[in-house]
Amino acid sequence: MQSSLINKMEKAFRYAQEPERVKFDNFTVQFHGINNDHTVNFKDNKWACNCPFFATWQRCVHTMAVEKMLDRMLPADAKINFKFEEKQK
């Protein structure tokens, strides 16, 4: 393998350990829920989901779960104002 490719792979590994380097602008994901699949969107620091709960509350379990997964990669103003409590094992 060429040394330049090896160097790029090593750099990619280092970057992957620093998710704060990445900030999302917009994306769409398909979320496989317990009862149905849902489309979750993030655009202009705003969340959207096609589930009925989101229509009323502008947040839902699907958007909150994706937010938790992407935590440090989201802009601060895209995060909801509560702390996720991790379950104690």
PyMOL commands that set and color helices and strands:
alter all, ss='L'
color gray80, all
select helices_A, chain A and resi 3-16+19-21+52-57+61-73+76-78
alter helices_A, ss='H'
color red, helices_A
select strands_A, chain A and resi 26-32+37-43+46-49
alter strands_A, ss='S'
color yellow, strands_A
deselect
rebuild
show_as cartoon
